[in-house]
């Protein structure tokens, strides 16, 4: 009986030793893959990350880096079969990461971005909302939801203007009531939703000038849907104010950047020093 117990213990020790060895090999392959990834040797990185996964399938970091390596090789807008495969492999591996860790924000954000860059706006929206469920302070998610709102509404409004022989620069609102009501039914809720998301992005980052720029664009979308010239002008005035805020914020950020050299902020006189 004692000999049998010792035999079982020996087998367990061998298995534990083998498992530990596999994990060490996995981390070695991961480190090699990270170095290749940082050097933009993405195919080499893919090979190392796949090796790491084979050694230790439970280590999600290797899978995440594998997905990022495929994503880094994907070219938005390119139609080649190889390029499509890169996107598919990236998507597949990001989702496998989420199978192990459903709150992995890098994977969620990457899937959302991939859908957005593939112009699959409904899918992108769904994934950005998933990201906000995990991280309600993600300003990029709020901003991109605003961009999606504009991207979906702008073509419909421009098509309506073209049908009414209205040039893009012609003052609004849309001059035909029936057309205006039709476009309002399609666009207004989405425009307002987009503006709310941009407001949330600006709550997180008050100097988010990209969000300001799209607030301008969405107010112009809303202006054309108004029933009166006065309401149209109010929305245009709001849009113009966002243009001014965007330019002013960019100016402030540029001036701040110019005062910073090599990460070191140049000495400035404190307010009390100017009184001496």
N, C-alpha and C positions, 0 to 999 in steps of 0.2 A: 504493500500500500504506500509505504514511504517512498519507494523507488518510483512509483507511478506519479506521485505528487511532485517529486523533483523533476520528473520528465515534463510534466505540464508546465511547471514554473520555467523550465529551460526554454520551452517552446514560446511561452509568452514573452520571455526576455528577448528572444530572437526577433519576434514580431515587432516588439516595441523598438528595438534597435533598428530594424529595417525601416519602420515608419519614420523614426527620427532622421535616418539617413536620407530618405526620400524628401522629407521636408527641407533638409539642408540643401539638397540638390535643387529643389524648387526655388529656394531663395537665392541661390547662386545664379540660376538662370534668369530670375527676375532682375537681379542687379545688372547682369549683362544686357538684358533687354532694355532696361532704363537708360543705360549708357548709350546704346544704339539709338534709342528713341530721341535722346537729347542731341545726338549728332545728326538727326534727320535721316538715319539709316532705317527706314521704317520696315522694309521687308526683313531685314536682319532682326529687327526688334520682334516682329511677328513670330519668327522661328523660335527665338528665346522664350517668349511668353507662352507659346504653345507647349514648349518643353516643360516650362514651369507648371502649367496646368496639368500635364500628364503626370508629373511627379506628385503634385498636390492639388487635386481638383477642388478642394474645399477653401483654397486661398483666393478670396475675391479680388485682391489687388492685381494679380496677374491677369485675370479676366478683364478687369477695367482697363489696364494698359493695352491689352490686346485689342479691345474695341477702339481705343483712342488711336492706335497705330493704323487700323483700317480707315478710321475717319480722316486721319491726316493725309491719307493717300487719295481720298475722294475729292473730285473736282466738281463743284456745283455747276450744273448746266451741261456738262459733257455727257454725250449720249452713248458712249461706247459700252459694250457689254462688260468689259473689265471694270469700268468705272461704276456701273450699276452693282456689280458684285461686291465692290469695296463698300458701298453704302449698305447693302444687304447684310454683309458680314459684320459691319459695325453695329447695325441695328440689332442683329441677332445676339451679339455678345453683350451689348448694353442691357438687353432684356434678361439675359442669363445672370448678369450681375444683380439685377433687381429681384430675381427669383431667390437669391441668397440674402439680399438686403434691400427690401422695398423702399427704404428711405434714403438710398444713395443719391444725393442731389446731383453729383456730376453726371451720373448715368441718365437721370431724368432730364436734366437740362440739355444734355447732348442729343437725346432722342428728339426733344422738342425742337432744338435748333436744326437737326437734320431734316425733320419734316418741313420746317419753315423754309429752308433753303431748297427743298424739293418742290416748293410752292404747294404743298399739301396743307392748306391753311387750317382746315377744320381739325385735322389730326394734331397739328402744331398747337392750336389753341387748347385742345384737351390736355396735352402734355404740359403746357405751361401752367394750366390750372392745377394739375397734379403736383407740379413743383411748388406752387404757392401753398398747397395744403401741407407740404413738408416744411417749407421755408417762407412764411408770410412776409418776410422782409426782402425778398429777392427783387430788386428794382428792375433788373433786365427782363424778368418775366412780365411785370406790369407794363413796361415800355413796349415789349414786343406784342403784347395783346393790343395795345394802342395802334401799333403799326399794322397789325392784321386787320383791325377795324377799318383803317383808312384804305388799305390795299383792296378790301372787298367792296367798299362803298364808292371809291373814286371812279372806277370804270363805268358803273351804272349811271352816275351823275353826268359824266362826260358824254355817254351815249345819248342820254336824254337831251343834253344841250345841243348835240349835233342834229338830232331829229327836229329840234325847234329852231335850227339855223342860228344858234347862239354860239359865238366864239368863246373860247376859254376866258378871255379877258373882258368879255361883255359883262356889265353889271347885272346882278340878279334881282330877285330870285328867279327860279324857272318860271317863264312867263305864261305857260299854259297850266291852268288850275288842275285839270285832270292828270296831266303828266306829273305835275308837282306832287299831288297826293299819292300817286302810284309809287314814285321814288321815295317819298317820305315813309310810306308803309314798309318799304324794303330796307331803308337805310337809317332812319332816325334812331331807332333803339340801339342799333349797333354803334352809331356815332357817339351817342351818349354813354354807352358802356365803355367805348374806347377812351373818352375824355375822363371818365372816372378812374380807369386804370392808369392813365398818365398822371392824374392827380396823386394817386397812391405812389407812383414811382418818384414823384417830386417830394412827397412826404418823407421818403427814405433818403433822397439826395436832392436837396434844394437847389443844387447847381447842375442838375442833369439837363444840359442844354439840348440834347437830342430829344428828350421828352417834351421840352418846350416847343421845339420845332414842329413836332407832330401835333401838339395841341393847336398850334396855328393852323395846320392843314385840316384838322377835324372841324374846327370852327368854320372854316370856309365851306366844308361839306354841309354843315348844318345851316349856314346862311342861305344857300340856294333852296332850302326846303321851307323857308319861312313864307307866310302868307302876305306879309306887308313889306313894303320897301323900308320902313323904319326898323322893323325887326331884322331885316337883312343887313342893314347898315350897322346895327348893334353887334351882330355876330362878326361882321368884317372888322369892326373896331376892336373887338376882343381878339380876333386873329392877329391884327396888326400889333396889339400890345404884346402878344407872345413873340412876335418877330423882334420887337424892341428888347424884350427880356432875354431872348436867345443871344442877340448880338452883345448886349451888355454883359451877360454872364461869360460869354466867350472872351470878351475883352479882359474881364477881371481875372479869369483863369490864365490867359496868356501873359498878363502882367505879372501874376504870381510865379508863373513858370520862369519868366525872364529873371526874376529875383533869386531863383534857385539855380545854383551851378554845382553839378556833380553831387546833388543830393544835400548840399550844405546851403542853408538859407543865409543870404548876405545880411550883415548887420543893419538894423534899422533903428532910428531914434525912437525911444518910447515917448508917449504923449507928454509925460511929465518932464522929459529931457528938453522938449521944445519950449518949455516955460522958463527955463533957467537962463 
